[in-house]
């Protein structure tokens, strides 16, 4: 396993654990409350996150298509959980052909 893949796997496990912790302690009500109380800078950060994840999804789609695979599961995870999808894609991505 390459160093990059190991790093992506470690980040994936840590981020999934953080998501589980947030859901277990605050639930969806905590998320809705947070979103409702965000100020202007919170909305800027949220828009930036949506833009960055959208760019990740465009890259995953094109990369998977070039490799003859599907990125559908990772794209769905990206839409539902954010960075979990791209991190999982990087972990599962086939090695580059030489």
N, C-alpha and C positions, 0 to 999 in steps of 0.2 A: 504494500500500500504506500502510495507516495506521501510525502510530507504535507502537501496541500490537502490531500484527501483526509489525512489524519486530523489536520487542523479543522477542516469542515465538519468532520464527525464529532470532534470535541465541542465545537461551537453549537452544533445541532443538539447534542445531548443537553448542554447547559441551557440553551434557549428553550427547549421543550420543558425542562425542569422549571424554568422561570415562568413559563406559561401555565403549567399545572399549579404552581404555587399561587399565582395571581388569581386563577379561577377558583382554587380551593378557599382562598382567604377572602376574596372580594366578590366573586361570582360575576355574572353578567350585569347585575344591578350596579356593581362598583364601576364597571366599564361605562355604562350609560351615564352614571353620575359624573364621572370624570369628563366625558365628552361634553356634557351639558354645561359644565363649569369652566371649560377651557376659555382662556382669553384669546386675544388676537394672535399672540405668538404661538399659542397651542394649535391654532388652526393653520398657521404657517407650517409648523412642524408636521402636522397631520397631512397637509397637502404635499409636502416634500416626501413623506414616507410613501404616500400613494403613488407619486410620480416615480420614485426610485423602484418600488416594487413592480410598477407597470413596465419599466425598462427591463427589469430582471425577467419578467414574463415574456417580453418580446425576444430577449436573448435566448431564453430556454426553448421557446417554440422554434426559433430558427436553428439553434444548435441541434435539437432533437431531430428536426426534419432533415438536416444535412446528414445526420448519422443513421437515419432510417429507424428511429425509435419514437416513442410517444412521451411527451412531457405532460400529458393531461392530469395524472395524479398530483404531480408537483405544482401544476398551475392551480388546481383546485385548492390545494393546501395553502398556496400563496394568498389566494383570495380570502381564505377563511382564517389563516393564522399568521400571515405576514412572512417573516424570514424563514420559517420552517420549510416552506416549499423550495426556495432556492438552495438552502443548505442541504436538504435531502437530495436535490438534483445533483449537486456537486459531489456528494458522497457516492451516489449510484451511477454517475455518468461514466459511460464506457471510456476506456483509455484511448487516447488519440492514435490513429493509424500512422505508421511510419512509412 
